[in-house]
């Protein structure tokens, strides 16, 4: 949790709020890949790519 807090303070102090959507998209893509590899819906997710 401290890691997320540090990222938020970095974005806030450096005025780099444009990085927030990029970080969010990368996190969501990573979660999708993790769940795709270990679930029964993996064949359906792989057809998207």
C-alpha positions, 0 to 999 in steps of 0.5 A: 500500500505504501508503494501506491501512496508513493506513486500518488505523491510523486504524481502530485508533486511533479504535476505529472497527472497525465501518467495516471491513466497510463499506469492504470491501463498497464495495471489492468492489462497485467491483471487481465494477463494474470487471470487469463493464464489461470482460469477457465475463460483463458481461451476466450480472452486469447481470442481477443488478441 
